[in-house]
Structure formats: C-alpha cells, structure tokens
Amino acid sequence: MRSRRFIFRRGFLLLLLLTAVSVVTGTWWGERIEITHLRLPLNEAGDNFRLAVLSDIHIGSGGKGMERWRRALDSVEKERPDAILLVGDYVTSHAGIPALQNAFRNIHAPLGVYAVLGNHDHWAGSKAITGILEQQGIHVLTNRAVRLRKGNGELWIVGIDDLWTGKPNWQEAFRGVPRNAAIVLLSHNPDAAITPYRERADLILSGHTHGGQMWLPLARVLARVFDFALIPHSEYGSRYPHGLRR
C-alpha cells in the first residue's frame, strides 16, 4: 500500500513539475517576436506586393500586452511592407479599448493599413473599435474590398466580418471585384477556407487560433484522436492550427 502511495505521489509531483516547466517555457516562448517570410505566387498582376500580416494583439486592461505589440510592430515596419494587414482581436475585452489609441498611433505603410474585426472585438464593442482604427487612418474592411496598385500590378484586398460574432455578407464583400483579379481575403476566423468563397481568393489570411496556443505533445494526440485542441474553436483550425495550407 505504501509503495502505491509513494508511486502516486512521485507521479503527481512529476506532473506538477512538468506543468510548471511547460508554463514557464511557454510564457517565454510566447513573448518572442519572430517574422516568417513567405513568397507566394498569386498571378502576374499581384506578384509584386510585399504584405505584412498581424493578428490577435489582445490588448488588455491597463494596456497589458502593449509592450509586446510595439515590439512586433517595430519589427514589421523595419521590413518595409507595401501594406499592413490586421486580422482581428485587437483587445481581450472592453477594458482594453482605451489603450488602442496608443497601440495604432503612427502605424503606416505606403499602400495603407487594412483591418477586419475578430470575435473579441465584437464582444468588446465593434463600433468603438472600428472608430478608433479609422481615426488612426486604418481602413476597416467590414464586408468590403479595396484595390491596391503598385506599378503595373493590381491586388484586391477583401475583408469579411467575423464569422462567429459579426454579420458576414459575402456578396457585399466581393461586390465589384473582377473574377480574374488577384485576391487576398482577410477573415479573422480561418473557417473562411471551408466556405464556397475560398474559390474566389488566391490567398486567405486569418488569425484566431493563436498559432496553436497550447501545442504540447498531449495536445497533438487529442487533436488527432478526438479532434480536440486547446485553441479557440474553429472547424478548420482544430485540424490546422497554424502555418500555410495550400
């Protein structure tokens, strides 16, 4: 009996130790800023655009997360993109809204900064967040599209409202966009990739899944066997939590 208790206690202590190590390591790893470069062929009209993508800033009460966001934005601006694309969840809750004025101050790219809203933005107050973004010169593409031009190249950026909490209107979003155009679709939720409108887009850019959020070996097993993952729920994202999928 003592032997069993001893083994149980050792196992429990080992589990606590592994959990603590995972939390500390994950916190450190999550604070890193790393830029991924991808060269993607769209078509002859849209191949020469340099785009930067940022998502899930999740500014909290009192500006929590602001320092990490500024480091990320500084890193992106050094890359000198033609346009910056923001893919939603700028706050965690309503308490983060006052800090947004400072978060987006002086954000700039030659061809503009474009954004869609995420589920947290709608929960916190979509009108207030949209107003702040637009005051800073950011174009909020709620079910609408814009055309970018660079030299002889042309690229359309289409934005759809959040699929969970917003009012997505696909027909309105693609209104006026030519069928043969090079199209980049911005959708906070990656489930846009399992809608029929994926056929219209050459590239879909999304956030929401937090790059896997908690992606330990056990999480991989749960995702494979039970289609369960410790990430914000998404029909598409639970299978493909991060990376480029062709």
CORMO-V723592 format. One record per pair of residues at least 4 apart in sequence whose ideal C-beta (glycine too) atoms are under 8 Angstrom apart, sorted by the first residue. I is the first residue (numbers start at 1). GAP is how many residues later the second one is. Records with the same first field share a line. If there is no record, write none. Layout:
I: GAP + GAP
//
This chain:
1: 4
2: 4
3: 4
4: 4
5: 4
6: 4
7: 4
8: 4
9: 4
10: 4
11: 4
12: 4
13: 4
14: 4
15: 4
16: 4
17: 4
18: 4
19: 4
20: 4
21: 4
22: 4 + 194
23: 4
24: 4
25: 4
26: 4 + 188
27: 4
28: 4
31: 37
33: 35 + 38 + 39 + 42
35: 40 + 41 + 44
38: 206
40: 163 + 204
41: 6
42: 4 + 5 + 113 + 140 + 142 + 160 + 161
43: 4 + 137 + 139 + 159
45: 107 + 108 + 109 + 110 + 136 + 137
46: 107 + 108 + 109 + 135 + 136 + 138 + 156
47: 106 + 135
48: 102 + 103 + 105
49: 33 + 34 + 62 + 99 + 101 + 104 + 106
50: 29 + 30 + 31 + 32 + 33
51: 30 + 31 + 32 + 33 + 34 + 133
52: 24 + 27 + 29 + 31 + 32 + 33 + 57
53: 31 + 32 + 34 + 152
54: 18 + 19 + 22 + 30 + 31 + 32 + 33
55: 31 + 32 + 33 + 34 + 63 + 133 + 151 + 152 + 153
56: 31 + 32 + 33 + 62 + 151 + 152 + 154
57: 8 + 12 + 32 + 33 + 34 + 46
58: 7 + 31 + 32 + 33 + 34 + 38 + 62
59: 4 + 5 + 6 + 7 + 10 + 31 + 32 + 33 + 37 + 40 + 41 + 44
60: 4 + 5 + 31 + 32 + 33 + 35 + 36
61: 31 + 32 + 34 + 35
62: 33 + 37
63: 33 + 36 + 39
64: 28 + 32
65: 4 + 27 + 31
66: 4 + 33 + 36 + 37
67: 4
68: 4
69: 4 + 34
70: 4 + 33
71: 4
72: 4
73: 4 + 34
74: 4
75: 4
76: 5 + 8
77: 31
81: 28
82: 27 + 28 + 29 + 66 + 68
83: 26 + 27 + 28 + 29 + 30 + 31 + 65 + 74
84: 23 + 25 + 28 + 29 + 30
85: 28 + 29 + 30 + 72 + 99 + 101 + 120
86: 4 + 27 + 28 + 29 + 30 + 47 + 52
87: 28 + 29 + 31 + 99 + 100 + 101 + 118 + 119 + 120
88: 27 + 28 + 29 + 30 + 31 + 32 + 33 + 74 + 100 + 119 + 120
89: 29 + 30 + 31 + 32 + 99 + 118 + 119
90: 6 + 10 + 13 + 28 + 30 + 31 + 39 + 43
91: 4 + 5 + 6 + 8 + 9 + 29 + 30 + 33 + 38
92: 4 + 28 + 32
93: 27 + 30 + 31
94: 30 + 31
96: 4 + 28
97: 27 + 28 + 31 + 32 + 35
99: 4
100: 4 + 29 + 32 + 33
101: 4 + 31 + 34 + 35
104: 28 + 29 + 32 + 34
105: 31
107: 6 + 29 + 30 + 31
108: 5 + 29
109: 4
111: 37 + 39
112: 25 + 27 + 34 + 36
113: 24 + 25 + 26
114: 24 + 25 + 26 + 27 + 32 + 43 + 45 + 72
115: 18 + 23 + 24 + 25 + 26 + 44 + 71
116: 24 + 25 + 26 + 43 + 44 + 45 + 46 + 70 + 71 + 72
117: 4 + 5 + 9 + 12 + 13 + 23 + 25 + 44 + 45 + 49 + 71
118: 4 + 44 + 70 + 71 + 89 + 90
119: 4 + 43 + 45 + 46 + 69 + 70 + 89 + 113
120: 4
121: 4 + 5 + 8 + 41
122: 4 + 40 + 42 + 43 + 44
123: 42
124: 4 + 5
125: 4
126: 4 + 40
127: 4
128: 4
129: 4
130: 4 + 10 + 12
131: 4
132: 4
133: 5 + 7
134: 4 + 5 + 6
139: 7
140: 19
141: 4 + 5 + 16 + 17 + 18 + 32 + 45
142: 17 + 19 + 24
143: 16 + 17 + 18 + 24 + 25 + 26 + 27 + 29 + 30
144: 14 + 15 + 28 + 29 + 31
145: 11 + 12 + 13 + 14 + 28 + 29 + 30 + 31 + 32
146: 10 + 11
147: 7 + 8 + 9 + 10 + 34
148: 6 + 7 + 8 + 9
149: 4 + 5 + 6
150: 5
154: 27 + 28
155: 26 + 27 + 28 + 29
156: 21 + 22 + 25 + 26 + 27 + 28
157: 27 + 29
158: 15 + 16 + 19 + 25 + 26 + 27 + 28 + 42 + 43
159: 14 + 26 + 27 + 28
160: 8 + 9 + 10 + 13 + 25 + 26 + 27 + 32 + 37
161: 5 + 6 + 7 + 8
162: 4 + 6 + 26 + 27
163: 5 + 24 + 25 + 26 + 28 + 29
164: 25
168: 5
169: 4
170: 4 + 25 + 27
171: 4
174: 23 + 26
177: 4 + 6 + 23
182: 20
183: 17 + 18 + 19 + 20
184: 17 + 18 + 19 + 20 + 21
185: 7 + 12 + 13 + 15 + 16 + 18 + 19 + 20
186: 19 + 20
187: 4 + 5 + 17 + 18 + 19
188: 18 + 19 + 20
189: 17 + 19 + 45 + 48
190: 14 + 16 + 18 + 19 + 44 + 46 + 47 + 50
191: 4 + 43 + 44 + 45 + 46
192: 5 + 6 + 12 + 14
193: 5 + 11 + 13 + 43 + 52
194: 4 + 41 + 42
197: 4
198: 6
208: 24 + 26 + 29
209: 4 + 22 + 23 + 25 + 28 + 32 + 33
210: 21 + 22 + 31
211: 4 + 30 + 31
212: 7 + 17 + 19 + 29 + 30
213: 17 + 18 + 19 + 28
214: 5 + 16 + 17
215: 4 + 5 + 15 + 16 + 26 + 27
216: 4
217: 4
218: 4
219: 4 + 10 + 11
220: 4
221: 4
222: 4 + 6 + 7 + 8
223: 4 + 5 + 6 + 15 + 16 + 18
227: 11 + 12
228: 10
229: 8 + 9 + 12
231: 6 + 7 + 10
232: 5
233: 4 + 5
234: 4
236: 4
237: 4
240: 5
//
